[in-house]
Amino acid sequence: MKVKVIGAGLAGCEAALQLAKQDIDVDLYEMRPEKTTGAHSTEHLAEFVCSNSLGSLDTTNASGLLKKEMSILGSFLIEIAKESQVPAGNALAIDRNLFSQKVEELVLNSGRINIIREEIKTIPQNEPVILASGPLTSDALAEDIQKFTGEEHLHFFDAIAPIVEKDSINFDRAFYASRYDKGEASYINCPMNKEEYEKFYEILINAPRIELKDFEKNSKERAKFFESCLPIEVLASRGKDTLRFGPMKPVGLVDKRTGIENYAVVQLRQDNKDATMYNLVGFQTNLKWGSQKELLKSIPGLENANILRYGVMHRNTFINSPEVLYPTLQCKKRTDLFFAGQLTGTEGYTESIATGMLAGINMARFLKQEYLIELPRVTMLGALTHYISDSGQKHFQPINSNWGIVEELNVDKKIKKNKKLKNEMLSNRSIEYFESRKELLSL
């Protein structure tokens, strides 16, 4: 038995490793470096393109619960992420290069996975396939997927945050802290008073933006942005104080040298193991590079910042999954075809790995003529896969893991109003489901 996995990003690598674990041979296709994308900067497998964070590890957080479920199910990449972890408070952030290196080593040493550097332009026929080509699927393959599914592809525009060199940060102004002192004081914080914030805001809203590339232009549609990854200039356009209640909120971040809670705060998160590179949290942008430089240097503490990577924006492609997929991630029109990763409309690194894991597990079970795993909505992964396969949706848009998609608790209103207690109960319910069914799920 052999499976073709198209795309060696997070979802594709996780799917391939799950298949190899079940003694199934895999041809893992990656078009880079033969064909590049608008966002990748290396040819390595499982490259983190935007942020280097997979979100919270706290199981009372939706993303944290999803990671716990994945650990129980045996995710390879979540364990590698923990091995590549850099300080980020209660979040799981990684050294990108170390992570990719470890994934490549595991794939190459699996004994079952053959990496093929080649662009796949059409969906392979008459053989098992997992399509995990990602949000930057090549035009040729995207067109073929569109023909096959009979559904219009949707898209949204995604943006990447700048990265600066730590040694160029002015710590006379900047300080280390995590919000409410949770976890290590691992974020670098650049505080602003009212005057500094207003100056920053004026630069931002008047800054010119980079024009969309030809392949991203569509005269029939306006750009669609994913709400949890909005460019900072789009957020700013919604109101003068939007940023202060969003990525620049100062609440819980106090400089112990002064005891002052500031008007606004820009946070930077460690981006590599050596702690020499830091990315600006929530600063995804499509501003022209000269404007980005002016904007960043207006931030107290970044006056002399050495910008290692500027922000960019690119189009992300995903299928109309409610019309195409079952909650098992199996294609409705073709039983030996599975989809995984952001191509399915699941947004986020953790979600990409999770769907790659489930697609790999279910493809293995399909080939062995075993029942496919369809997780219930009491679990975060089950809620996510049910959401993207719910044919009742009229205007499908990408989604992260969140509590709103999970099956509600059958408890009184007082408990539901206690957010912390409610999330603990939802989390415990999911973990108990997996723990009590390990044997049934062959874990």
Phi, psi and chi 1 to 4 in degrees:
 res  aa     phi    psi   chi1   chi2   chi3   chi4
   1 MET       -  137.0  -67.5 -175.2  -69.8      -
   2 LYS  -140.9  142.3 -179.0  178.5  -78.8 -169.5
   3 VAL  -122.1  139.8  176.0      -      -      -
   4 LYS   -95.5  122.5  -75.1 -171.1  174.0  179.0
   5 VAL  -108.5  119.3  176.1      -      -      -
   6 ILE   -97.9  111.1  -45.8  -58.2      -      -
   7 GLY   109.5  120.9      -      -      -      -
   8 ALA  -109.1   42.2      -      -      -      -
   9 GLY   -86.0 -154.7      -      -      -      -
  10 LEU   -62.7  -49.0  -61.6  175.2      -      -
  11 ALA   -66.6  -44.9      -      -      -      -
  12 GLY   -64.6  -42.3      -      -      -      -
  13 CYS   -66.4  -42.2  -73.1      -      -      -
  14 GLU   -63.2  -43.7  179.6   69.3   42.8      -
  15 ALA   -61.4  -44.3      -      -      -      -
  16 ALA   -62.2  -42.3      -      -      -      -
  17 LEU   -67.6  -36.0  -71.6  165.1      -      -
  18 GLN   -64.3  -38.9  -68.6  -65.9  -25.2      -
  19 LEU   -68.0  -43.8  -70.8  163.3      -      -
  20 ALA   -60.8  -36.9      -      -      -      -
  21 LYS   -59.1  -30.6  177.9 -177.3  174.6 -178.4
  22 GLN   -94.5   19.7  -63.5  -63.0  -38.0      -
  23 ASP    60.5   37.2  -61.9  -36.4      -      -
  24 ILE  -111.3  130.4  -64.6  170.2      -      -
  25 ASP   -74.2  147.3  -67.6  -33.5      -      -
  26 VAL  -135.0  134.0  177.4      -      -      -
  27 ASP  -100.2  111.6  -78.6  -19.9      -      -
  28 LEU  -101.6  113.3  178.2   59.9      -      -
  29 TYR   -97.4  133.9  -73.7   84.3      -      -
  30 GLU  -137.8  123.1  173.2   53.3   54.5      -
  31 MET   -77.6  -23.2   68.1  179.3 -175.7      -
  32 ARG   -76.0  142.9  -66.8  175.4  -65.1  120.1
  33 PRO   -91.5    1.6   35.3  -36.9      -      -
  34 GLU   -59.9  -38.3  -61.5  -60.2  -39.3      -
  35 LYS  -134.1  126.3 -175.0  177.2  179.3   66.8
  36 THR   -96.2  175.5   58.8      -      -      -
  37 THR  -120.8  178.0   72.5      -      -      -
  38 GLY   -81.7   -1.2      -      -      -      -
  39 ALA  -130.8  -32.0      -      -      -      -
  40 HIS   -69.3  146.5  -72.0   84.5      -      -
  41 SER  -117.0   -6.8   58.0      -      -      -
  42 THR  -132.9  177.5   76.7      -      -      -
  43 GLU  -105.2    9.0   61.5 -175.4   57.9      -
  44 HIS   -74.7  154.3  -61.3  -50.3      -      -
  45 LEU   -70.0  153.9  -53.4 -172.7      -      -
  46 ALA    51.2   45.8      -      -      -      -
  47 GLU   -76.2  132.3  178.7 -176.9  -21.5      -
  48 PHE   -81.7  120.4  -88.2   57.2      -      -
  49 VAL   -93.3  -49.0  174.2      -      -      -
  50 CYS   -94.1 -105.4  -58.1      -      -      -
  51 SER   -72.1  164.2  164.1      -      -      -
  52 ASN  -105.8   16.2   69.6  -39.1      -      -
  53 SER  -110.5  138.7  174.3      -      -      -
  54 LEU   -98.3    9.9  -70.7  101.4      -      -
  55 GLY    87.8 -170.0      -      -      -      -
  56 SER   -65.3  150.3  178.0      -      -      -
  57 LEU   -99.1   -8.6  -77.6  166.6      -      -
  58 ASP   -70.0  122.5 -175.6   -7.5      -      -
  59 THR   -72.1   -7.8   57.3      -      -      -
  60 THR   -88.0    3.0   62.1      -      -      -
  61 ASN  -103.2  142.6  174.4  -78.0      -      -
  62 ALA   -57.2  -45.2      -      -      -      -
  63 SER   -67.6  -36.8  179.2      -      -      -
  64 GLY   -65.0  -40.1      -      -      -      -
  65 LEU   -64.3  -41.5  175.0   59.2      -      -
  66 LEU   -59.9  -40.6 -177.0   57.9      -      -
  67 LYS   -63.7  -40.2  -67.7  178.9 -167.7   61.1
  68 LYS   -62.9  -44.6  177.2   65.1  175.8  179.9
  69 GLU   -59.9  -41.7  -66.5  174.7   -3.8      -
  70 MET   -65.9  -37.8  -66.5  161.1   67.6      -
  71 SER   -63.1  -41.3  -68.5      -      -      -
  72 ILE   -64.3  -39.5  -63.8  172.4      -      -
  73 LEU   -75.6  -12.6  -76.8  166.7      -      -
  74 GLY    94.2   40.1      -      -      -      -
  75 SER   -68.3  132.0  166.9      -      -      -
  76 PHE   -77.5  -44.8  -70.7   93.7      -      -
  77 LEU   -71.9  -28.3  -93.0   61.7      -      -
  78 ILE   -66.2  -39.1  -76.0  -63.4      -      -
  79 GLU   -66.6  -39.0  -65.1  -49.4  -52.0      -
  80 ILE   -65.8  -37.5  -67.3  174.9      -      -
  81 ALA   -60.0  -41.3      -      -      -      -
  82 LYS   -66.0  -34.1  -69.0  175.3 -178.2  175.6
  83 GLU   -72.1  -22.6  -66.1  169.8    7.7      -
  84 SER  -104.8   16.7  -50.4      -      -      -
  85 GLN   -68.1  142.1 -170.5  169.9    2.9      -
  86 VAL  -120.4  156.2  -63.6      -      -      -
  87 PRO   -58.1  130.9  -25.2   36.0      -      -
  88 ALA  -157.7   43.1      -      -      -      -
  89 GLY    63.1 -125.1      -      -      -      -
  90 ASN   -97.8   13.6 -156.7   29.9      -      -
  91 ALA  -100.9  159.1      -      -      -      -
  92 LEU   -99.5   94.3  177.6   56.4      -      -
  93 ALA  -108.1  151.6      -      -      -      -
  94 ILE  -129.8  158.8   53.8  100.1      -      -
  95 ASP   -79.0  111.3  179.9  -47.0      -      -
  96 ARG   -56.2  -47.9  -56.6  165.3 -164.9 -104.5
  97 ASN   -65.6  -43.0  -67.1  -30.3      -      -
  98 LEU   -63.7  -41.6 -179.3   60.2      -      -
  99 PHE   -60.0  -51.5  176.5   83.2      -      -
 100 SER   -60.0  -40.4  -72.0      -      -      -
 101 GLN   -60.6  -45.2  177.4 -172.5  -34.8      -
 102 LYS   -68.1  -37.6  -75.3  179.1  173.3  -70.8
 103 VAL   -64.2  -46.2  171.7      -      -      -
 104 GLU   -59.7  -42.6  -75.2 -169.0   18.2      -
 105 GLU   -61.6  -43.0  -72.7  175.4   -3.3      -
 106 LEU   -65.7  -42.5 -167.8   58.8      -      -
 107 VAL   -63.6  -47.7  167.4      -      -      -
 108 LEU   -65.9  -31.3  -70.1  169.2      -      -
 109 ASN   -91.4    3.0  -66.0  -29.8      -      -
 110 SER   -68.5  -27.1   68.8      -      -      -
 111 GLY    79.4   -3.7      -      -      -      -
 112 ARG  -124.2  -14.7  -69.8  -77.9 -174.6  179.0
 113 ILE  -108.5  124.6  -56.2  172.3      -      -
 114 ASN  -107.4  114.9  178.0   33.0      -      -
 115 ILE   -84.8  126.5  -58.6  172.4      -      -
 116 ILE  -121.0  118.0  -58.0  172.6      -      -
 117 ARG   -88.1   90.7  -60.8  -77.9 -176.5  169.4
 118 GLU  -160.9  141.0  175.5 -173.6  -36.0      -
 119 GLU   -78.9  127.5  179.9 -170.8   -0.7      -
 120 ILE   -94.4  120.3  -64.4  -65.5      -      -
 121 LYS   -98.8  -18.7  -62.8 -177.4  178.4 -179.6
 122 THR  -136.2  155.5   58.7      -      -      -
 123 ILE   -68.6  122.1  -56.7  171.1      -      -
 124 PRO   -56.8  141.4  -25.1   35.9      -      -
 125 GLN  -106.2  155.2  -58.9  -63.7  -45.8      -
 126 ASN    59.5   30.5  -55.4  -45.0      -      -
 127 GLU  -159.1  153.0   54.3 -171.1  -34.2      -
 128 PRO   -64.6  135.1  -17.7   30.1      -      -
 129 VAL  -138.0  137.8  175.8      -      -      -
 130 ILE  -114.4  118.2  -66.0  178.7      -      -
 131 LEU   -91.6  108.9  -93.6  174.4      -      -
 132 ALA  -132.7   43.0      -      -      -      -
 133 SER   -74.7   -8.8   48.8      -      -      -
 134 GLY    84.8  177.8      -      -      -      -
 135 PRO   -70.4  -13.5   26.7  -34.9      -      -
 136 LEU  -110.0   36.2  -63.1  171.5      -      -
 137 THR   -50.9  137.2  -64.4      -      -      -
 138 SER   -62.1  155.1   69.8      -      -      -
 139 ASP   -57.0  -43.3  -70.1  -16.0      -      -
 140 ALA   -62.9  -47.2      -      -      -      -
 141 LEU   -68.6  -38.7 -178.8   55.7      -      -
 142 ALA   -59.7  -41.0      -      -      -      -
 143 GLU   -64.5  -39.5  -73.2  176.4   14.5      -
 144 ASP   -69.1  -38.2 -166.6   61.3      -      -
 145 ILE   -62.9  -40.5  -66.4  170.9      -      -
 146 GLN   -62.8  -43.2 -174.9  173.8    5.5      -
 147 LYS   -62.4  -42.3  -71.1  176.6 -175.0  176.3
 148 PHE   -67.2  -46.3  169.5   75.4      -      -
 149 THR   -76.1  -24.6   61.3      -      -      -
 150 GLY    72.5    9.9      -      -      -      -
 151 GLU  -116.1  144.7  -64.4  -67.7  -27.9      -
 152 GLU   -65.5  136.5  -75.5  -63.3  -43.7      -
 153 HIS   -74.5  143.7  -86.7   68.5      -      -
 154 LEU  -102.2  168.5  -51.1  172.9      -      -
 155 HIS  -157.8  158.9   68.6  -94.8      -      -
 156 PHE  -140.0  163.6   64.1   95.4      -      -
 157 PHE  -101.8  130.9  -73.2   81.6      -      -
 158 ASP  -114.7  146.8 -160.5    4.3      -      -
 159 ALA  -126.4  153.7      -      -      -      -
 160 ILE  -114.2  141.7  -65.3  172.9      -      -
 161 ALA   -87.0  152.4      -      -      -      -
 162 PRO   -69.8  158.7  -14.3   28.3      -      -
 163 ILE  -123.6  137.7  -67.0  176.4      -      -
 164 VAL  -122.7  160.2  -59.8      -      -      -
 165 GLU   -80.7  129.6 -176.9 -178.7   12.2      -
 166 LYS   -59.2  -41.2  178.3 -167.9  169.0 -174.8
 167 ASP   -65.7  -12.4  -75.4  -10.6      -      -
 168 SER   -95.0    2.1   66.5      -      -      -
 169 ILE   -84.9  136.9  -62.4  172.0      -      -
 170 ASN   -88.5  104.3  174.9   14.5      -      -
 171 PHE   -84.3    5.1  -78.0   95.7      -      -
 172 ASP   -70.4  -27.6  -72.6  -21.2      -      -
 173 ARG  -105.0  -45.8  -70.0  -61.6  -52.5  -88.6
 174 ALA   -74.2  154.9      -      -      -      -
 175 PHE  -147.6  155.5   62.6   94.5      -      -
 176 TYR   -86.3  136.6  -79.4   95.4      -      -
 177 ALA  -174.4  153.1      -      -      -      -
 178 SER  -112.7  149.7  -70.3      -      -      -
 179 ARG   -57.3  129.7 -156.9  174.4  -60.7  -81.7
 180 TYR    58.3   21.6  -59.8  112.0      -      -
 181 ASP    60.6   28.5  -69.8  -32.8      -      -
 182 LYS   -81.4  130.1  -72.0 -174.0  176.8  179.7
 183 GLY    69.0 -163.5      -      -      -      -
 184 GLU   -69.9  154.9  -67.1 -178.1   63.5      -
 185 ALA   -79.6   73.7      -      -      -      -
 186 SER  -102.8   -5.9   48.2      -      -      -
 187 TYR   -96.0  142.1  -73.4   83.4      -      -
 188 ILE   -91.6  130.9  -64.9  174.2      -      -
 189 ASN  -118.9  129.4  -59.1  -86.6      -      -
 190 CYS  -109.9  107.3  -63.3      -      -      -
 191 PRO   -83.1  151.9   31.6  -33.8      -      -
 192 MET  -132.6  140.3  -69.3 -176.6 -177.8      -
 193 ASN   -88.7 -179.6   58.4   32.2      -      -
 194 LYS   -60.5  -44.0 -170.6  173.2 -173.6  -70.3
 195 GLU   -64.4  -43.2 -177.8 -178.4  -11.2      -
 196 GLU   -66.0  -39.5  -71.1  164.4  -23.7      -
 197 TYR   -64.5  -43.8  175.9   77.7      -      -
 198 GLU   -65.0  -35.8  -71.3  177.4  -12.1      -
 199 LYS   -65.1  -46.0  176.5 -174.5  174.1 -176.0
 200 PHE   -58.4  -45.2  166.3   89.1      -      -
 201 TYR   -63.3  -41.3 -178.5   77.3      -      -
 202 GLU   -63.8  -41.4  -74.5  -58.6  -47.4      -
 203 ILE   -62.0  -43.3  -66.1  171.8      -      -
 204 LEU   -64.8  -50.1  176.8   57.4      -      -
 205 ILE   -72.9  -17.6   60.0  170.0      -      -
 206 ASN  -101.0   -0.3  -68.6  -54.9      -      -
 207 ALA   -76.9  138.0      -      -      -      -
 208 PRO   -72.2  147.7   24.7  -32.3      -      -
 209 ARG  -106.3  156.9  -54.0  177.3 -171.2 -175.8
 210 ILE   -73.3  134.4  -62.8  171.1      -      -
 211 GLU   -68.9  147.2  -71.7 -172.3   19.0      -
 212 LEU   -64.9  145.5  -62.2  179.6      -      -
 213 LYS   -70.6  161.0  -62.6  174.6 -175.6  177.0
 214 ASP   -54.7  -41.0  -70.8  -20.1      -      -
 215 PHE   -71.5  -12.5   81.5   94.3      -      -
 216 GLU  -100.0   -9.1  -67.2  173.6  -33.1      -
 217 LYS   -83.2  140.8  -68.7  179.1  179.1  177.6
 218 ASN  -148.9  107.9 -172.1  -31.0      -      -
 219 SER   -64.8  -18.3   58.7      -      -      -
 220 LYS   -88.0  -13.0  -64.7  179.7 -178.9  178.7
 221 GLU  -131.9  148.8  -63.4 -176.7   19.2      -
 222 ARG   -86.9  156.3  -65.5  174.9   61.2 -165.5
 223 ALA   -61.8  134.9      -      -      -      -
 224 LYS  -106.0  124.2  -59.0  173.7 -174.9  175.9
 225 PHE  -104.2  142.2  -63.7  105.8      -      -
 226 PHE   -79.7  125.4 -177.5   58.8      -      -
 227 GLU   -56.8  -35.8  -78.4  -65.5  -40.6      -
 228 SER   -84.8    0.9   71.9      -      -      -
 229 CYS  -136.7   41.6 -160.7      -      -      -
 230 LEU   -71.6  139.5  -72.1  172.1      -      -
 231 PRO   -57.4  144.6  -24.1   34.1      -      -
 232 ILE   -62.6  -31.0 -169.4  168.3      -      -
 233 GLU   -70.1  -30.0   57.7  -89.8   19.5      -
 234 VAL   -70.9  -43.0  174.5      -      -      -
 235 LEU   -59.4  -45.2  -85.9  174.3      -      -
 236 ALA   -62.1  -32.4      -      -      -      -
 237 SER   -68.4  -12.3   68.9      -      -      -
 238 ARG   -85.1   -6.4  -65.2 -179.6  173.8 -179.0
 239 GLY   150.9  152.2      -      -      -      -
 240 LYS   -62.0  -32.0 -166.3  169.6 -174.2  177.2
 241 ASP  -101.0    4.1  -70.2  -38.9      -      -
 242 THR   -57.7  -42.8  -55.1      -      -      -
 243 LEU   -67.3  -34.3  -64.1  176.1      -      -
 244 ARG   -70.8  -17.0  -65.5 -157.1  -49.4  113.2
 245 PHE  -109.2    9.2  -69.2   92.2      -      -
 246 GLY  -123.7 -121.4      -      -      -      -
 247 PRO   -66.4  -15.9   22.2  -33.3      -      -
 248 MET  -110.0   22.4  -65.3  176.6   65.0      -
 249 LYS   -68.2  134.4   63.5 -177.0  177.3 -175.8
 250 PRO   -89.8   -7.7   32.8  -34.1      -      -
 251 VAL   -58.6  130.4  178.9      -      -      -
 252 GLY    79.9    5.6      -      -      -      -
 253 LEU  -119.7   98.1  -66.9  170.9      -      -
 254 VAL  -116.6  129.7  176.5      -      -      -
 255 ASP   -76.3  111.1 -175.5  -11.3      -      -
 256 LYS   -65.3  -16.9  -68.6 -171.1  167.9  106.8
 257 ARG   -71.5  -28.2  -63.3  172.4  -59.8 -175.0
 258 THR  -117.2  -24.0   63.6      -      -      -
 259 GLY    74.1   11.2      -      -      -      -
 260 ILE   -95.2  134.3  -64.0  172.5      -      -
 261 GLU   -92.8  118.7 -175.8  172.5  -77.9      -
 262 ASN   -81.4  174.5  -64.0  -83.1      -      -
 263 TYR   -73.6  -35.6 -168.1   72.8      -      -
 264 ALA  -156.3  156.3      -      -      -      -
 265 VAL  -140.7  131.9  172.7      -      -      -
 266 VAL   -97.7  125.2  173.9      -      -      -
 267 GLN  -101.9  144.2  -73.5 -161.9  -61.2      -
 268 LEU  -122.6  139.3  -66.5   93.9      -      -
 269 ARG  -117.8  139.0  177.8  172.9   52.1 -138.8
 270 GLN   -57.1  135.2 -174.4  175.4  -31.0      -
 271 ASP  -112.5  -17.2 -158.8   83.4      -      -
 272 ASN  -140.8  165.2   66.2  -24.4      -      -
 273 LYS   -62.4  -34.4 -159.6   76.9  171.2  178.3
 274 ASP   -78.8   -3.7  -65.7  -26.8      -      -
 275 ALA    58.4   36.7      -      -      -      -
 276 THR  -100.0  -14.4   57.4      -      -      -
 277 MET  -125.3  135.9  -58.6  163.2   60.9      -
 278 TYR  -132.7  134.7  -84.1   72.5      -      -
 279 ASN  -101.2  151.5   64.4   71.9      -      -
 280 LEU   -84.2  118.0  -82.4   70.8      -      -
 281 VAL   -68.9  125.5  177.2      -      -      -
 282 GLY    74.4   14.8      -      -      -      -
 283 PHE  -104.7   34.5  -95.3   64.0      -      -
 284 GLN   -57.9  138.5  -59.5   87.4   -9.8      -
 285 THR  -155.7  157.5 -176.9      -      -      -
 286 ASN  -125.8   24.2 -168.4   43.9      -      -
 287 LEU   -70.1  154.1  -62.5 -178.7      -      -
 288 LYS   -62.4  149.3  -71.5 -172.1  174.6 -178.8
 289 TRP   -60.7  -37.7  -72.5    9.8      -      -
 290 GLY   -62.0  -39.2      -      -      -      -
 291 SER   -69.7  -37.4  -61.4      -      -      -
 292 GLN   -60.7  -41.9  -72.5 -172.4   44.4      -
 293 LYS   -63.0  -44.9 -174.2  174.3 -176.9  179.0
 294 GLU   -62.2  -42.2 -179.1 -173.4    5.8      -
 295 LEU   -64.8  -47.6 -177.0   69.7      -      -
 296 LEU   -65.0  -37.0  -95.6   60.8      -      -
 297 LYS   -75.1   -9.9  -71.5 -176.5 -179.5  -63.5
 298 SER   -84.8   -6.8   74.8      -      -      -
 299 ILE   -85.5  123.7  -61.5  169.8      -      -
 300 PRO   -55.8  125.6  -25.6   35.5      -      -
 301 GLY   102.4  -19.0      -      -      -      -
 302 LEU  -114.8   19.9  -58.8 -174.9      -      -
 303 GLU   -56.5  -35.4  -54.1   90.8  -12.3      -
 304 ASN  -117.9   28.1  -59.8  -54.7      -      -
 305 ALA   -63.4  135.2      -      -      -      -
 306 ASN   -90.4  109.4  179.6   19.6      -      -
 307 ILE   -83.2  114.6  -57.4  169.9      -      -
 308 LEU   -86.1  -28.5  -58.4  176.2      -      -
 309 ARG  -149.2  130.4 -176.8 -169.7   72.5 -173.7
 310 TYR   -85.7  157.4  -74.1   92.6      -      -
 311 GLY   -73.1  148.6      -      -      -      -
 312 VAL  -140.1  165.5  -63.9      -      -      -
 313 MET  -128.9  145.9 -169.3  171.3   79.8      -
 314 HIS  -148.5  163.6   53.2   87.3      -      -
 315 ARG   -87.0  135.1 -171.7 -179.5   71.3 -175.8
 316 ASN  -107.5  134.6  -79.4    3.3      -      -
 317 THR  -106.9  140.3  -58.3      -      -      -
 318 PHE  -148.2  156.0   59.6   97.5      -      -
 319 ILE   -87.3  165.1   61.0  171.4      -      -
 320 ASN   -83.4   74.1 -168.9    4.4      -      -
 321 SER   -53.5  -37.6  -70.0      -      -      -
 322 PRO   -57.6  -26.8  -28.7   37.8      -      -
 323 GLU   -93.9  -10.4  -60.7  -61.2  -36.4      -
 324 VAL  -111.7  -34.8  177.5      -      -      -
 325 LEU  -117.2  153.9  -59.8 -179.5      -      -
 326 TYR   -89.9  165.6  -68.2  117.0      -      -
 327 PRO   -62.7  -14.1  -22.2   33.1      -      -
 328 THR   -80.3   -5.9   58.0      -      -      -
 329 LEU    75.7   11.0  -57.3 -178.8      -      -
 330 GLN   -82.4  140.6 -175.9 -177.8   43.3      -
 331 CYS   -72.4  135.8 -178.2      -      -      -
 332 LYS   -67.8  -32.1  -67.4  177.0  180.0  178.5
 333 LYS   -86.4  -17.3  -71.7  179.6   65.0  174.5
 334 ARG  -150.3  113.6  178.3  177.6  156.1 -173.5
 335 THR   -69.5  -25.5   57.5      -      -      -
 336 ASP   -94.4   19.0   65.5  -12.2      -      -
 337 LEU  -122.6  125.8  174.8   63.0      -      -
 338 PHE  -122.4  151.1  -70.5   72.8      -      -
 339 PHE  -114.6  152.7  -76.1   78.0      -      -
 340 ALA  -153.5  157.9      -      -      -      -
 341 GLY    83.5 -163.1      -      -      -      -
 342 GLN   -66.7  -16.6  -69.4 -170.0   49.8      -
 343 LEU   -60.2  -24.1 -169.1   59.6      -      -
 344 THR   -83.8   -9.7   66.9      -      -      -
 345 GLY    94.9   11.0      -      -      -      -
 346 THR   -90.7  125.6   52.2      -      -      -
 347 GLU  -105.4  130.4  173.6   60.4   20.9      -
 348 GLY   121.8  152.1      -      -      -      -
 349 TYR   -62.7  -48.7  -67.1  138.4      -      -
 350 THR   -59.8  -43.7  -58.6      -      -      -
 351 GLU   -64.6  -35.9  -69.1   79.8   -5.5      -
 352 SER   -62.8  -47.9  -70.3      -      -      -
 353 ILE   -61.7  -42.5  -60.6  170.0      -      -
 354 ALA   -61.4  -44.7      -      -      -      -
 355 THR   -72.2  -31.4   52.7      -      -      -
 356 GLY   -63.5  -41.6      -      -      -      -
 357 MET   -61.4  -48.6  176.4 -172.2   64.9      -
 358 LEU   -66.5  -39.2 -174.2   61.2      -      -
 359 ALA   -63.6  -40.4      -      -      -      -
 360 GLY   -66.2  -44.2      -      -      -      -
 361 ILE   -61.3  -46.6  -69.8  170.9      -      -
 362 ASN   -73.4  -31.9  -86.3  -22.7      -      -
 363 MET   -64.0  -41.6  174.2   62.4   87.2      -
 364 ALA   -61.4  -42.9      -      -      -      -
 365 ARG   -67.8  -37.1  -61.5  178.1   80.0   91.7
 366 PHE   -61.4  -46.3  169.5   77.0      -      -
 367 LEU   -66.6  -29.2  -65.4  175.0      -      -
 368 LYS   -92.1    7.5  -65.5  179.3  179.2 -177.4
 369 GLN    57.4   41.3  -62.1 -175.3  -26.9      -
 370 GLU  -105.8  161.3  -61.6  173.5   -6.3      -
 371 TYR   -66.1  145.1   71.9   89.9      -      -
 372 LEU   -82.7  146.9  -57.1 -170.7      -      -
 373 ILE   -81.0  119.3  -66.5  175.2      -      -
 374 GLU  -117.8  102.3 -179.3  176.9  -31.3      -
 375 LEU   -74.5  143.9  -64.8  169.0      -      -
 376 PRO   -77.6  167.0   30.8  -35.9      -      -
 377 ARG   -75.8   -1.1  -71.6  178.8   55.3 -118.2
 378 VAL   -76.1  -14.9  -61.2      -      -      -
 379 THR  -100.7  154.0   68.6      -      -      -
 380 MET   -69.0  -42.6 -171.1   58.1   67.1      -
 381 LEU   -66.4  -38.8 -179.2   52.4      -      -
 382 GLY   -63.9  -41.4      -      -      -      -
 383 ALA   -63.9  -38.8      -      -      -      -
 384 LEU   -66.3  -46.5 -165.8   63.3      -      -
 385 THR   -71.7  -31.2   53.9      -      -      -
 386 HIS   -69.4  -37.6  -84.3  -84.5      -      -
 387 TYR   -63.0  -47.4  179.1   87.9      -      -
 388 ILE   -73.8  -13.0   64.8  169.3      -      -
 389 SER  -109.6   11.2   59.2      -      -      -
 390 ASP   -80.0  105.3  179.6    2.9      -      -
 391 SER   -70.3   -5.8   58.3      -      -      -
 392 GLY   -78.7   -7.8      -      -      -      -
 393 GLN   -78.3  132.7  -63.4 -171.5   64.3      -
 394 LYS   -94.2  -31.5  -67.3 -177.9  179.4  179.0
 395 HIS  -130.2   76.2  -56.1  -71.5      -      -
 396 PHE   -68.1  131.3  177.9   61.6      -      -
 397 GLN  -134.2  152.9  -76.6  -68.7  -54.5      -
 398 PRO   -57.0  151.9  -24.5   35.2      -      -
 399 ILE  -145.8  146.1 -166.6  167.9      -      -
 400 ASN   -89.4  170.7  -67.6   99.6      -      -
 401 SER   -63.9  137.5   51.1      -      -      -
 402 ASN  -161.6  160.2   66.4   84.8      -      -
 403 TRP   -71.0  -21.0  -65.7  116.6      -      -
 404 GLY   -67.8  -20.5      -      -      -      -
 405 ILE   -94.1   -9.2   59.9  176.0      -      -
 406 VAL   -81.8  146.3  176.3      -      -      -
 407 GLU   -58.9  133.4 -174.1  176.0  -55.0      -
 408 GLU   -66.8  154.7  -72.1 -170.0   -0.5      -
 409 LEU   -77.9  145.4  -70.4  165.3      -      -
 410 ASN   -93.3   73.0 -174.3   19.9      -      -
 411 VAL  -134.7  169.9  -67.5      -      -      -
 412 ASP   -74.6  167.3   61.1   45.2      -      -
 413 LYS   -64.1  -30.3  -68.8 -177.9  179.9  179.2
 414 LYS   -62.0  -41.9  -73.4 -175.8  179.4  179.4
 415 ILE   -68.9  -40.0  -67.6  177.3      -      -
 416 LYS   -62.0  -31.1  -74.0 -175.2  178.8 -179.6
 417 LYS   -78.2  -17.6  -72.1 -178.2  179.1  179.8
 418 ASN   -88.8   92.9 -174.2  -32.0      -      -
 419 LYS   -56.3  -44.9 -175.8  178.1  177.2 -179.0
 420 LYS   -63.6  -47.7 -177.2  178.1  179.3 -178.4
 421 LEU   -64.6  -42.2  176.7   59.3      -      -
 422 LYS   -60.1  -47.2  175.5 -172.7  167.2 -174.1
 423 ASN   -64.6  -36.5  -69.8   -5.7      -      -
 424 GLU   -62.7  -41.9  -75.7  178.7   -1.5      -
 425 MET   -67.7  -40.6  -67.3  176.4   70.4      -
 426 LEU   -63.5  -42.6  -71.0  168.9      -      -
 427 SER   -64.6  -48.0  177.3      -      -      -
 428 ASN   -61.4  -38.0  -69.5  -22.8      -      -
 429 ARG   -60.9  -42.8 -178.0  179.4   65.9  177.3
 430 SER   -66.7  -48.0  172.1      -      -      -
 431 ILE   -61.5  -40.4  -65.8  168.9      -      -
 432 GLU   -63.0  -37.1  -73.4  169.5    9.4      -
 433 TYR   -59.0  -49.7  171.8   86.8      -      -
 434 PHE   -67.5  -43.9  -78.4  108.3      -      -
 435 GLU   -63.2  -35.1  -66.4  -70.3   -2.2      -
 436 SER   -82.0   -7.8   64.9      -      -      -
 437 ARG  -123.9   20.3  -71.1  166.0  176.2   79.5
 438 LYS   -56.1  -45.9  -84.2 -171.6  174.1 -178.3
 439 GLU   -65.9  -43.0 -170.8  174.5  -24.5      -
 440 LEU   -63.4  -36.9 -175.0   62.2      -      -
 441 LEU   -86.9    2.7  -64.2  173.3      -      -
 442 SER    59.5   41.7  -59.3      -      -      -
 443 LEU   -95.2      -  -58.2  176.6      -      -
